[in-house]
Structure formats: C-alpha cells, structure tokens
Amino acid sequence: MAAALSRALKLPGKKGSELGEYDPLTQADSEDDSEEDDLVLNYPRNGLGRDTHLGGGGGGSTKLRGGRSGRLVAAEDEAQEEEDEWRERLPSKSQQDRGDVKGGQYWSPSREDRGQPGGSGLRVHGTDEEVKRRRRKNAVRASFFLVPLVCAMMLVLLCAFLIPCQKGALAKRPQWERATGDAAGVTPPALALWDVDGDSVDDVLLSVTEWTNDTHVTQGNKIHSAVVLSGATGQVLWRKITWESVMYIQCGLQLSAQPSPVCLLIGKSIVMAVNGTTGKNLWSALLKNIESQAVLLPDLQGDSIPDLLIATLPADETLDLSLTLISGLTGATLGQSVSFNLTGQGKLIGPLLHETQQRAAYVLFGLGNVVAISLRDLYIRATSKLPMAQTLRRKDPGWEGLKKTNSSSFVHIFRGSERVDFMLPLVAGFGTCSNNLDTVSNRNASKSDWLLVYGFSKISMLRQRDVRKQWTFNSAPIHSQPTPGHFNEDGILDVFIQHSANGTMTALVIDGANGRPLWTAQFVCPRLVLEAAAVSTTTGLSAFVFWASEPIGAQKNITKATMAPGVTAAEPVIRKLFLLHPTYPRILLELSSTTDTVVAAAVSYEGRLKDASYISVSSRPTPDSEPAARMVKSMSLRAAIAKGQTVTLGEESRSETALDINTFFRRLFFKHQVGGT
C-alpha cells in the first residue's frame, strides 16, 4: 500500500535516479516491500530491453523471492495496474515478447542483480534441458545459414582463381616444333588455321607426304594425308589418309546439321568435306583437273546453306577453263560445268566473288587477263533456271557497260599486253592461309578494291566501283604476293612488297592512298620466296613480319664472335625473321633465325592473351641421302619480341633511346582484325 500511496502523491523521493534515495512513506515497510517497490520504480533505469536475455537469469522459482503471500494477495490489483503501465511504456514490444512475459517468465530485481553493475534483473523460469534444446535449435539454424554461405564462397574462389590460372598456363605454354613427314622439295604444302577442338586456339591443318616401303602403296611408295596439329601443344589431333595429294585445305563452312566446324580437303580430282573435330567424311564431289580452292557463294538453292564454286583447267593447250557449282549441303554438282575459252596465258587468277555497290554478284577469273561474269548468268548457264533468291538475279549497269559487245558474257576487268601475276582483294589479313570459308571475312573481301601485279614489276590499285586504276608503282620484279596492312594513320591499307635482283632483296611499303614509297630497306638475298604477314596491333597500326638475310648497312646491338686468323668456316644461308613496326621505322626486331628453308607461314591470333602465334612450315636438311624433313613450328610473337635483338637501319636516331624502344616493343599487343579496307 505504501507503494501505491507513493505513486499517488508523486513524492520526489520516488523519482530519484539513484538507488537508496530516501522515501519516508516506504521506509516503514519491510525490506521485502522495498524490493517490490524498487521493481517498479527502478524499471526505467534498469531497462526492459534486457528481457530478451531469457536464459541469463538462471532457474528462478515461480514465486517472488522474499515476498509475503498476504501482501501479494492484497496487492493483486496493484500488480495488474503495474503491468498495464509497463505495456503503455513499451508500445513497440512485439506480441511474442508480451506473450512470453504472460506465460510465466517473470523478472525480479534480486539482491544480487541490484548489487551488480551488469545485472540484468531478469530471471527465466525454465529447465536446463529447455535451454540446451534452444541452443541446439539455434545451432541447426546457424548451420543452415553457414553451409550455403561457405559453398557460395568456394564457388567465387573457383571462378576468381582457377580460371585465371588456366589462362596463365595458356600464356606460359612452351613453343613447339614437330616433324610431320618428308619435305616435297620447296613446294608449299596446303596450310589452314582453324580452331577444331574448341580450346580458343587456332589449330594447324596441313597436307603431308611420307615415303614408305609398303608394296601395297601404288603412288610411288608415297602416302598422302591431311594432319591436324593442336595449336596449343602441337599434338596430332587426327590424321586422314588420302589417295592423292591435298592441294588446298579450307575451313569454316557452316552446316545447320553439323555443329562442328566443316573443312574441305581439295585434291586434283576430289573435293571432300570432313568433320573438323574428328576428320569423318561428310560428303565428296569428284571432278577433274581442279585448279583452284573453293569460293564461298550465297545460297543458290534456298536450303539456307552457302554453296561453292570450283575452277578446273585441263593440262592440254585448249585453255578451256571451267567453273563448277557445288552444293554446300550435299556436295552434288549444280547443273553442269560452264566452260570458257580464254586466249590469255599465265597463272590462273581467281576465281573471286565480288559484290558491287548495286549489290550485284560477279565472279572474277582469268589467265593472264582478268574478266568477270555475273553470278546470275553463270547459274543460268549451269542449270537453265534462275537463282532462288531475288538478290542473285541482279546486274550492275555500270559493270555491264564494260562489255565489249552486247552479246559478250564477259565484263573486262583488266586486259593488256602484260600478263597478270597476282590479283587479290585489298583486305587486311587476306592470304592463302587465311582465305577460309567463314561468311564474315568472305563478305568483306567481296566488297573491296583490288591489288593487281602485272608485267612482273608493276603494281596497281583498282577501284571496285569503276574498275579504274587509282595509282601504279613500278619496281623490280615482284616474286611474292603483296601484303596489305596499316603503315600510317590515314585509315587506308598500305602495301608491303618484296623484290630481288642482283643478289639483293629490297623490301618496300607503298602508300595505299597514292602509291608512293613510305619505307624501304635492303637485305642480302635470302634465296627464299615467301610472302610477308601483316599483324594487327592494339596501336591501330600493323606490324609487318617477313623473312630476309642480313640487312645491308645495319647496326646490331650484339657482339659477333670472330674466327681465328687463317680459319675459314662454311657459311650456310641464314634466314632471319624480322618484325617492323611503323612507330620505329628505322628499327627492326630480329625474332629468330634458321638455316631451314621456310616454304609456308601464317599468323594465328589469341584474343584472350592479346598475342599472336607465327606458324611456319619449313624444309630441314637431313644427313645421308634421306629426304628432307618437313618441320612445323609455332612461336609466340610476344615471347619472341621479349627475347629479340634490335637492328638499326642506317644511322641511329639520337631522339630514340634503347630503353624507349625496348619498352615500346615489350608493351606491344596484338588483336584480330576481320577484314576491312
């Protein structure tokens, strides 16, 4: 009753913030009554928020300690009022917590709790088994949370560390070299690059000839085959025996029913389509006197598969060149071969597919001269019907005006007294090894201007819109195919050419805009005819990679070993692989050297590493009377640059320090460029 009277009077003694403050109305009560009053009066200080620690009070009894039953019965109404007052003071308390308080978990400010600074003033009525059960339940809940969290962390670590480690292993893969059979003189083998095993690295496909003692072989004890080497390791992925030598290998033909890459193996009398992953036959077409690789055409039949064009040329003097259309889906011949009586002489030019600005398709070909025929007319002459697609029925009035007579089928592209040696699209990366059957690169090549080499020593650029010469450059005899690349920053492809005369090989870069020389250097003749390679870099310019011997008048940054007086040594022909970048035109980087005869080469890009590999096929002499071995070698250009030796052409520029040059080349990265002018 003293507590109720104190609250009614609102004496200041009950509002003190410190324990033990004097209250005259409650002083007369017993110590137990004081404890009950402190239960209410000290509540704001002790804080009801601590009632969430249900397990911290130990196992208290169901009665208040030290309380007298008579007073508890008499103060039942007061306790109900106190409970209502607590609920009003805690409006944010959840219904669950209130239920717990009502359910028998009462709290009491025991003497121990009041005397301890950290006492919670809370007692929980429950057994130790309930506490343990509650703890086990919390442990199970925690495990359900932690196990998925740990699994997610492991997955993140796997993606963040293991995958980059695989890239690092790819970057550190060793350069490889592999013997693939006997060298058939210095004749270039069929060579193609394509990723057939799905590891994002171009693999090497090439033709191989081997001698054998097997009496069952009817081709003069020779075995012909097509071999696929892994671009990453050089291991043989598959080998396919053929009954004749493979002249061309092309990959990239897309068949809807064949998700794996499709490659063509072209011999003198057969065109064979195989699964690039396994080498399994898909279809074959038998022809006679095949003289060209396949040309990718648009779909002529309406089966959504590109079709093909092959040129055949008899060995006699009739000069009746024939063009044959082949279904890309089945290999069946579309109609009959179309023959043309050509009066020119020289190497076969093309065939090439060209799409004019009016979107009309023409096929370019020739012997010494270059003519064209519309794909519409060619299909009609072969099948006696119109192509399925309306776009293939178009003709370009401008090109049709180049015919000599209205009855003529030929559009005359180039005709003169000097025969044509090379005609190729002015497209970056175009070459015998990169001219595969993928749609993107072929589309770019079919819309470009052309480079024309004729008369042994003249090179011209022909505009595709009107077949007129943009410029002409005269040089010594050009023996290898020109290489387009970006030497300056005008966005127009320039041309790298090589010619040899009087024991000297001269390398030049011709401006694609006006035909003027941009760069030139002379070398000792390497006794080697091999086209250069233009490798696209992240600087926007091209790095030109070419074979030569010692530069004339060059200064090298290494010391040569000298022979003892009076001692002579045989000097084999040493051929060196040089890299030229337009940023430092007077500096060459010697990447490697060899005494082998390199007969074919190609460049493979590796986009993830911003690197490129130089693939070379060479003929290596062997002791005794054994045939020379054919060697295939893969070399990372970035790794070769790191170990390369700089060669200065002429006088060294004072503004260029060795540190600047080495830093530039070590930071040089390569990228794949898909065609374009």
Buried (B, 14 or more C-beta within 10 A) or exposed (E): EBBBEBBEEEBEBBEBEEEEEEBEBBEEBEEBBBBBBBBBBBBEEBEBEBBEEBBEBBEBEEEBEBBBEEBBEEBEEBEEEBEEEBEEEBEEBEEEBBEBBEEEBBBBBBEEBBEEEEBBBBBBBBEEEBBEEEEEEEEEEEEEEEEEEEEEEEEEEEEEEEEEEEEEEBBEBEBBBBEBBBBBEBEBBBBBBBBBBEEEBBBBBBBBBBBEEEEEBEEEEBBBBBBBBBBBBBEEBBEBEBEEBBBBBBBBBBBEEBEBBBBBBBBBBBBBBBBBBEBEEBBEBEBEBBBBBBBBBBBBBEBEBBBBBBBBBBEEEEBBBBBBBBBBBBBEBBBEBBBBEBEBEBEBBBBBBBBBEEEBBBBBBBBBBBBBBBBBBBBBBBBEEEBBBEEBBBBBEBBBEBBEEEEEBBBBBBBEEBBBBBBBBBBBBBBBBBBBBBEEBBBBBBBBBBBBBBBBBBBBBBEBEEBEEBBEBEBBEBBBBBBBBBBBEEEBBBBBBBBBEEEBBBBBBBBBBEBEEBBEBBBBBBEBBBBBBBBBBEBEBBBBBBBBBBBEEBEBEEEEEEEEEEEEEEEEBEBBBBBBBBBBBBBBBBBBBBEBBBBBBBBBBBEEBBBBBBBBBBBBEEEEEEBBBBBBBBBBBBBBBEEBEBBBBEEBEEEBEEEEBBEBBEEBEBBBBBBBB
